Amino acid sequence: NLAADAGQIPGATGLLIEITKPNFFFENFRESNGEDAVGSRFPVKNTKTNFALKRILFRGKGYYQVRVRAVNDRGETVGEPSCRLSLQVE
């Protein structure tokens, strides 16, 4: 499970969980702030979550990164994205 809490970030009303495409990494796309690496997004309508990273969320075998962004009521990023979680899916 992935636990995230953005309750202390001013303006945050929700979370956005982002998973890369297989074998893509956020840091390889610095010019777009990692946007070009994103394969899936999962909005959470709360500033706190315990999100299950189930196998079905990943497109196939490979290496993935997961990050969380705090968002405001318009879906805009508030603050900085979380540290990246890197994992291998087999």
C-alpha positions as CSV (number, residue, x, y, z in Angstrom):
1,N,0.0,0.0,0.0
2,L,1.0,3.6,-0.6
3,A,0.2,6.0,2.2
4,A,0.1,9.8,1.4
5,D,-1.1,12.8,3.5
6,A,-1.2,16.3,2.0
7,G,-3.3,17.7,4.9
8,Q,-0.6,20.2,5.8
9,I,-0.1,21.6,2.3
10,P,-2.0,25.0,1.9
11,G,-4.7,24.9,-0.7
12,A,-4.6,21.1,-1.1
13,T,-8.0,19.4,-1.4
14,G,-7.0,16.1,-3.0
15,L,-4.3,13.9,-4.3
16,L,-3.2,12.6,-7.7
17,I,-1.3,9.3,-7.9
18,E,0.8,9.0,-11.0
19,I,2.3,5.8,-12.4
20,T,4.8,5.8,-15.2
21,K,4.6,3.9,-18.4
22,P,6.7,0.7,-18.2
23,N,10.5,1.5,-18.2
24,F,9.9,5.2,-18.1
25,F,11.2,7.4,-15.3
26,F,10.1,10.9,-14.2
27,E,13.6,12.2,-14.0
28,N,14.2,11.5,-17.7
29,F,11.6,14.1,-18.6
30,R,12.6,17.1,-16.5
31,E,11.5,19.6,-19.1
32,S,7.9,18.5,-18.8
33,N,8.2,17.9,-15.0
34,G,7.8,14.1,-15.7
35,E,4.5,14.5,-17.5
36,D,5.7,12.6,-20.6
37,A,6.5,9.6,-18.5
38,V,3.0,9.3,-17.0
39,G,1.0,6.2,-18.0
40,S,-1.8,6.3,-15.5
41,R,-3.3,8.8,-13.1
42,F,-5.6,8.1,-10.2
43,P,-7.3,11.1,-8.5
44,V,-8.2,10.9,-4.8
45,K,-10.8,13.3,-3.5
46,N,-9.2,13.5,-0.1
47,T,-5.8,14.8,1.2
48,K,-5.1,11.5,2.8
49,T,-5.0,8.0,1.3
50,N,-3.8,4.5,1.8
51,F,-3.8,3.4,-1.9
52,A,-3.3,-0.3,-2.8
53,L,-0.7,-0.7,-5.6
54,K,-2.4,-3.8,-7.2
55,R,-0.8,-5.6,-10.1
56,I,-3.7,-4.7,-12.4
57,L,-2.7,-1.0,-12.2
58,F,0.5,-1.7,-14.2
59,R,0.6,-2.3,-18.0
60,G,2.9,-5.3,-17.9
61,K,6.3,-6.4,-16.8
62,G,8.9,-3.7,-16.3
63,Y,10.2,-1.0,-14.1
64,Y,7.8,1.7,-12.9
65,Q,7.9,4.8,-10.8
66,V,5.0,6.1,-8.6
67,R,4.6,9.6,-7.3
68,V,1.8,11.6,-5.6
69,R,0.9,15.2,-6.1
70,A,-1.3,17.4,-3.9
71,V,-3.9,19.2,-6.0
72,N,-6.4,22.0,-5.4
73,D,-10.1,22.0,-6.2
74,R,-9.3,22.8,-9.8
75,G,-7.0,19.8,-10.1
76,E,-3.9,22.0,-10.3
77,T,-0.7,20.9,-8.5
78,V,-0.1,22.5,-5.1
79,G,3.5,22.3,-3.8
80,E,6.0,19.8,-5.2
81,P,5.4,16.2,-6.3
82,S,6.4,13.5,-3.7
83,C,9.6,11.5,-3.9
84,R,9.4,8.7,-6.4
85,L,8.9,5.1,-5.5
86,S,10.6,2.8,-8.0
87,L,9.6,-0.8,-8.4
88,Q,9.8,-3.8,-10.6
89,V,6.7,-5.6,-11.8
90,E,7.1,-9.2,-12.9
